[in-house]
Amino acid sequence: MDNSSGTARAAIDPTEFAKLTDQLNLGLVQLKQVSGSTNIELAALASTGEAGDLSVYYTEHQQAGKGRLGRSWLTPLGSAITVSVLVVPGASIPTEALSWYTMIAAVAWSRAAQSVTGVKVGIKWPNDLLAGEYKICGILAQMVPVSSGYGVVIGTGMNVDQGREELPVPTATSLRLASSHSVDRTQLLAQYLKELAALDRSFRQVGGSVHMPLPGFEGQSLHQLVSEKLATLGHEVRVEFPDGSVLEARAVQLGVDGALVLEEATGKRREVLAGDVHHVRRADGKYA
Protein backbone atom coordinates (compact mmCIF):
# COMPACT_ATOMS: atom_id res chain seq x y z
CA MET A 1 0.00 0.00 0.00
CA ASP A 2 1.38 3.38 -1.00
CA ASN A 3 0.41 6.86 0.08
CA SER A 4 0.38 10.02 -2.01
CA SER A 5 4.11 10.58 -1.49
CA GLY A 6 4.88 7.09 -2.80
CA THR A 7 6.04 5.62 0.52
CA ALA A 8 4.66 2.34 1.80
CA ARG A 9 1.63 2.33 4.08
CA ALA A 10 1.87 -0.15 6.91
CA ALA A 11 -1.12 -2.44 7.32
CA ILE A 12 -2.83 -2.79 10.69
CA ASP A 13 -0.91 -5.36 12.75
CA PRO A 14 -3.31 -8.18 13.79
CA THR A 15 -1.05 -9.38 16.61
CA GLU A 16 -1.91 -6.24 18.60
CA PHE A 17 -5.57 -7.26 18.59
CA ALA A 18 -4.86 -10.71 19.95
CA LYS A 19 -3.58 -8.88 23.07
CA LEU A 20 -6.49 -6.44 23.12
CA THR A 21 -9.08 -9.21 22.88
CA ASP A 22 -8.09 -10.50 26.31
CA GLN A 23 -7.25 -7.10 27.81
CA LEU A 24 -10.56 -5.45 26.85
CA ASN A 25 -12.71 -8.60 26.78
CA LEU A 26 -13.52 -8.03 23.13
CA GLY A 27 -15.99 -10.20 21.27
CA LEU A 28 -15.53 -11.28 17.67
CA VAL A 29 -12.61 -9.46 16.00
CA GLN A 30 -12.58 -9.32 12.19
CA LEU A 31 -9.80 -7.51 10.31
CA LYS A 32 -10.73 -7.44 6.62
CA GLN A 33 -8.68 -6.25 3.67
CA VAL A 34 -11.78 -5.12 1.76
CA SER A 35 -15.34 -4.50 2.95
CA GLY A 36 -18.50 -3.09 1.47
CA SER A 37 -19.71 -1.50 4.70
CA THR A 38 -18.34 -2.39 8.13
CA ASN A 39 -21.60 -1.30 9.78
CA ILE A 40 -23.79 -3.45 7.54
CA GLU A 41 -21.56 -6.49 7.82
CA LEU A 42 -21.20 -6.26 11.61
CA ALA A 43 -24.95 -5.69 12.02
CA ALA A 44 -25.57 -8.88 10.04
CA LEU A 45 -23.22 -10.83 12.33
CA ALA A 46 -25.01 -9.35 15.35
CA SER A 47 -28.39 -10.48 14.04
CA THR A 48 -27.24 -14.09 13.75
CA GLY A 49 -25.52 -14.10 17.15
CA GLU A 50 -22.04 -14.55 15.64
CA ALA A 51 -20.98 -11.14 16.96
CA GLY A 52 -21.55 -10.26 20.60
CA ASP A 53 -20.73 -7.39 22.92
CA LEU A 54 -17.61 -5.39 22.01
CA SER A 55 -17.13 -7.12 18.67
CA VAL A 56 -14.84 -5.25 16.28
CA TYR A 57 -15.07 -5.23 12.49
CA TYR A 58 -12.27 -3.39 10.67
CA THR A 59 -11.36 -2.96 7.02
CA GLU A 60 -8.37 -1.50 5.19
CA HIS A 61 -10.57 -0.48 2.25
CA GLN A 62 -14.26 0.31 2.57
CA GLN A 63 -16.05 0.41 -0.77
CA ALA A 64 -19.71 1.04 0.01
CA GLY A 65 -19.90 2.73 3.39
CA LYS A 66 -22.67 5.16 4.22
CA GLY A 67 -22.61 8.14 6.53
CA ARG A 68 -25.44 10.15 8.01
CA LEU A 69 -28.38 10.72 5.61
CA GLY A 70 -27.02 8.00 3.31
CA ARG A 71 -23.96 9.90 2.12
CA SER A 72 -21.22 7.71 0.62
CA TRP A 73 -18.14 6.99 2.72
CA LEU A 74 -15.21 5.55 0.78
CA THR A 75 -11.64 5.10 1.99
CA PRO A 76 -8.45 4.72 -0.10
CA LEU A 77 -6.62 1.49 0.70
CA GLY A 78 -4.62 1.73 3.91
CA SER A 79 -5.12 5.46 4.40
CA ALA A 80 -7.74 5.61 7.14
CA ILE A 81 -9.13 3.71 10.09
CA THR A 82 -12.54 2.38 9.17
CA VAL A 83 -13.97 0.36 12.02
CA SER A 84 -17.30 -0.64 13.51
CA VAL A 85 -17.80 -1.77 17.10
CA LEU A 86 -20.88 -3.53 18.48
CA VAL A 87 -21.94 -2.70 22.03
CA VAL A 88 -24.69 -4.66 23.76
CA PRO A 89 -25.32 -3.08 27.18
CA GLY A 90 -28.42 -5.19 27.80
CA ALA A 91 -30.40 -4.18 30.86
CA SER A 92 -27.54 -2.10 32.29
CA ILE A 93 -28.79 1.05 30.56
CA PRO A 94 -32.23 2.08 29.22
CA THR A 95 -32.86 1.86 25.50
CA GLU A 96 -33.24 5.65 25.15
CA ALA A 97 -29.66 6.10 26.40
CA LEU A 98 -28.26 4.13 23.45
CA SER A 99 -28.32 7.30 21.31
CA TRP A 100 -25.40 8.64 23.36
CA TYR A 101 -23.02 6.08 21.86
CA THR A 102 -22.37 8.46 18.96
CA MET A 103 -20.93 10.93 21.47
CA ILE A 104 -19.13 8.20 23.41
CA ALA A 105 -17.31 7.26 20.19
CA ALA A 106 -16.59 10.94 19.51
CA VAL A 107 -15.01 11.45 22.93
CA ALA A 108 -13.06 8.19 22.59
CA TRP A 109 -11.60 9.26 19.23
CA SER A 110 -10.78 12.73 20.51
CA ARG A 111 -8.88 11.33 23.48
CA ALA A 112 -7.13 8.68 21.37
CA ALA A 113 -6.03 11.14 18.66
CA GLN A 114 -4.61 13.60 21.15
CA SER A 115 -2.85 10.84 23.11
CA VAL A 116 -1.19 9.28 20.05
CA THR A 117 -0.62 12.29 17.78
CA GLY A 118 -0.93 15.39 19.93
CA VAL A 119 -3.67 16.73 17.65
CA LYS A 120 -6.60 18.33 19.48
CA VAL A 121 -9.80 16.95 17.99
CA GLY A 122 -13.16 18.62 18.64
CA ILE A 123 -16.71 17.40 18.13
CA LYS A 124 -18.92 18.97 15.46
CA TRP A 125 -22.52 18.28 16.46
CA PRO A 126 -24.09 15.85 15.77
CA ASN A 127 -21.64 13.24 14.45
CA ASP A 128 -18.36 14.55 13.05
CA LEU A 129 -14.90 15.26 14.46
CA LEU A 130 -12.72 18.22 13.57
CA ALA A 131 -9.03 19.06 13.61
CA GLY A 132 -9.17 22.84 13.69
CA GLU A 133 -11.89 23.76 11.19
CA TYR A 134 -11.49 20.64 9.04
CA LYS A 135 -13.41 17.37 9.20
CA ILE A 136 -11.25 14.44 10.20
CA CYS A 137 -13.75 11.73 11.18
CA GLY A 138 -17.38 10.77 10.62
CA ILE A 139 -19.49 8.64 12.96
CA LEU A 140 -22.59 6.58 12.20
CA ALA A 141 -24.23 4.71 15.09
CA GLN A 142 -27.14 2.38 14.39
CA MET A 143 -29.39 0.42 16.75
CA VAL A 144 -29.56 -3.26 15.82
CA PRO A 145 -31.72 -6.08 17.17
CA VAL A 146 -29.88 -8.75 19.14
CA SER A 147 -31.07 -11.73 21.17
CA SER A 148 -31.12 -9.68 24.40
CA GLY A 149 -32.96 -6.69 22.91
CA TYR A 150 -30.94 -4.01 21.15
CA GLY A 151 -27.31 -3.20 20.61
CA VAL A 152 -25.54 -0.39 18.81
CA VAL A 153 -23.13 -0.68 15.90
CA ILE A 154 -20.83 2.34 16.00
CA GLY A 155 -19.11 2.93 12.67
CA THR A 156 -16.28 5.44 12.42
CA GLY A 157 -13.96 6.57 9.66
CA MET A 158 -10.86 8.45 10.81
CA ASN A 159 -8.67 10.12 8.18
CA VAL A 160 -5.11 9.18 9.09
CA ASP A 161 -2.59 9.04 6.25
CA GLN A 162 -4.22 10.90 3.35
CA GLY A 163 -2.40 13.64 1.50
CA ARG A 164 -4.33 16.78 0.51
CA GLU A 165 -5.05 15.45 -3.00
CA GLU A 166 -6.53 12.21 -1.61
CA LEU A 167 -9.21 13.92 0.46
CA PRO A 168 -12.70 14.13 -1.04
CA VAL A 169 -13.47 17.78 -0.18
CA PRO A 170 -11.49 20.93 0.74
CA THR A 171 -13.12 20.93 4.20
CA ALA A 172 -11.47 17.61 5.16
CA THR A 173 -8.05 16.84 6.60
CA SER A 174 -6.09 13.89 7.99
CA LEU A 175 -4.05 13.31 11.13
CA ARG A 176 -0.87 13.25 9.04
CA LEU A 177 -1.64 16.71 7.68
CA ALA A 178 -2.82 18.06 11.05
CA SER A 179 0.20 16.76 12.96
CA SER A 180 2.83 17.14 10.20
CA HIS A 181 4.18 13.65 10.89
CA SER A 182 3.34 10.04 10.15
CA VAL A 183 0.91 8.18 12.41
CA ASP A 184 1.03 4.54 13.52
CA ARG A 185 -2.47 3.35 12.61
CA THR A 186 -2.18 0.18 14.70
CA GLN A 187 -1.33 2.20 17.80
CA LEU A 188 -4.11 4.69 17.08
CA LEU A 189 -6.81 2.05 16.54
CA ALA A 190 -5.73 0.21 19.69
CA GLN A 191 -5.94 3.44 21.71
CA TYR A 192 -9.40 4.22 20.32
CA LEU A 193 -10.67 0.79 21.36
CA LYS A 194 -9.18 1.23 24.84
CA GLU A 195 -10.83 4.64 25.24
CA LEU A 196 -14.16 3.39 23.88
CA ALA A 197 -14.17 0.33 26.15
CA ALA A 198 -13.37 2.48 29.21
CA LEU A 199 -16.15 4.97 28.45
CA ASP A 200 -18.61 2.19 27.70
CA ARG A 201 -17.80 0.40 30.97
CA SER A 202 -18.23 3.59 33.01
CA PHE A 203 -21.45 4.51 31.19
CA ARG A 204 -22.91 1.14 32.12
CA GLN A 205 -21.78 1.57 35.73
CA VAL A 206 -23.85 4.76 36.05
CA GLY A 207 -26.86 3.13 34.41
CA GLY A 208 -26.67 5.22 31.25
CA SER A 209 -26.91 8.54 33.08
CA VAL A 210 -25.21 11.35 31.18
CA HIS A 211 -25.08 13.59 34.27
CA MET A 212 -23.61 11.26 36.89
CA PRO A 213 -19.80 11.32 37.26
CA LEU A 214 -18.23 8.52 35.24
CA PRO A 215 -15.95 6.25 37.31
CA GLY A 216 -12.35 6.74 36.17
CA PHE A 217 -12.92 10.12 34.50
CA GLU A 218 -11.97 12.54 37.29
CA GLY A 219 -15.51 13.19 38.41
CA GLN A 220 -16.76 14.30 35.00
CA SER A 221 -20.05 13.14 33.54
CA LEU A 222 -20.49 12.13 29.91
CA HIS A 223 -22.40 15.37 29.33
CA GLN A 224 -19.41 17.36 30.64
CA LEU A 225 -16.88 15.37 28.59
CA VAL A 226 -18.86 15.98 25.41
CA SER A 227 -19.60 19.64 26.13
CA GLU A 228 -15.95 20.56 26.69
CA LYS A 229 -15.02 19.08 23.31
CA LEU A 230 -18.01 20.42 21.36
CA ALA A 231 -16.47 22.75 18.77
CA THR A 232 -19.91 23.85 17.57
CA LEU A 233 -20.62 25.80 20.77
CA GLY A 234 -20.17 29.56 20.65
CA HIS A 235 -20.55 29.78 16.87
CA GLU A 236 -23.31 31.21 14.75
CA VAL A 237 -24.67 28.21 12.87
CA ARG A 238 -26.97 27.61 9.93
CA VAL A 239 -29.35 24.71 10.50
CA GLU A 240 -31.06 23.21 7.47
CA PHE A 241 -34.17 21.12 8.10
CA PRO A 242 -35.52 18.34 5.85
CA ASP A 243 -38.50 20.49 4.82
CA GLY A 244 -36.14 23.10 3.34
CA SER A 245 -36.47 25.66 6.13
CA VAL A 246 -33.36 27.27 7.61
CA LEU A 247 -32.52 28.65 11.04
CA GLU A 248 -29.51 30.81 11.85
CA ALA A 249 -28.68 31.17 15.53
CA ARG A 250 -25.84 30.85 18.04
CA ALA A 251 -25.09 27.38 19.45
CA VAL A 252 -24.97 27.93 23.21
CA GLN A 253 -25.03 24.53 24.92
CA LEU A 254 -25.67 20.81 24.73
CA GLY A 255 -29.14 19.91 25.95
CA VAL A 256 -29.81 17.30 28.61
CA ASP A 257 -31.01 14.90 25.91
CA GLY A 258 -28.14 15.59 23.50
CA ALA A 259 -30.00 18.26 21.55
CA LEU A 260 -28.15 21.35 20.35
CA VAL A 261 -29.48 24.43 22.14
CA LEU A 262 -29.62 27.49 19.87
CA GLU A 263 -30.19 31.11 20.80
CA GLU A 264 -31.78 33.36 18.20
CA ALA A 265 -31.06 37.10 17.87
CA THR A 266 -34.23 37.81 19.85
CA GLY A 267 -32.91 35.79 22.79
CA LYS A 268 -35.36 32.96 22.20
CA ARG A 269 -33.84 29.52 22.70
CA ARG A 270 -34.66 26.46 20.66
CA GLU A 271 -33.46 22.86 20.85
CA VAL A 272 -32.82 20.76 17.74
CA LEU A 273 -32.26 17.02 17.76
CA ALA A 274 -29.97 15.23 15.34
CA GLY A 275 -32.88 13.36 13.77
CA ASP A 276 -34.71 16.61 13.06
CA VAL A 277 -31.98 18.35 11.03
CA HIS A 278 -30.52 17.86 7.59
CA HIS A 279 -27.32 19.82 8.05
CA VAL A 280 -25.54 22.11 10.53
CA ARG A 281 -22.79 24.47 9.41
CA ARG A 282 -21.25 27.62 10.75
CA ALA A 283 -23.02 30.69 9.39
CA ASP A 284 -19.70 31.96 7.96
CA GLY A 285 -19.48 28.83 5.78
CA LYS A 286 -16.71 27.13 7.74
CA TYR A 287 -17.13 23.51 8.73
CA ALA A 288 -17.16 23.84 12.51
C-alpha positions, 0 to 999 in steps of 0.5 A: 500500500502506497500513500500520495508521497509514494512511501509504503503504508503499513497495514494494521498489525493483527497481533496487537488485537490478539492482546487487546481481545483479552485485555478489553474482553472483546468479542468477535474481531474481524480484520478485513482487507476489503469491505463493502460497509463495516456497519452493515456487515457487523450488524448482520453478524449481530443479528445471527448471534455470531458477533456479541458485545464489544465485537470489532469489524475493521477494514483497510478499504471500505467500498460502500460505506454510508454516513449520516443521511445515506452519504457515501463513505469511501476510503483509499486502501490503507489510508484511514481507520474504518472500524465498527464496534458492536456494544450490547449493554443489555439491561444495564442502561435504558434503551433511550440512552443508546443514542449517546453512543455516537458521542461516546465514540466521539469522545473516545476518538478525541482522546485517542487522537490527542494521546497518540498524535498530539492533535486536538480533535473537537466534536462537530454536532451531531456526528463529526470530528474536527481538527481545527476547522477541518473534518477528520472523522465521521461517525454513524451509530445504528441500533440493531436487534440482538437476542437480548434486545438491542445493541448499537453498531458504532461505525467510524472513519478516521482520516489518518494518512491521506495527502491533501489530494486524496481527500474528497473535499477541501473541508477535510483533513487527515491526522498526518496533515494536522500533525505534520508527521506520520501516524502509527495506525495500529497504535491509534486504533488500539488506543481508540478501542481502549478509550471506547471500552473504558467509556462504555464500561463507566457509562454502564456503571452509572446506568446510562446517566449522562449527568452522573460522574463517570468512574475513572474520569476525574468526576466528569459526567459524559455530558461534561466530557462531550460539552468541553469538546463540542467545537460547535458551541459559541458559533453562529450556525446555519441549520437546514431542516428536511422540509427546506427551512433554515434557522440561523442562531448561536449554538450555546449549549448541549441539551440534557437529551443531546440536543443542540441548544440554539439562541436566536437574535431575539434571545429565544432559545430552541433545541434541535435534535440530530434526527430533526436536522438535515445539516448544521454548518457555521453561518460563515461557511466554515465547517465547525 
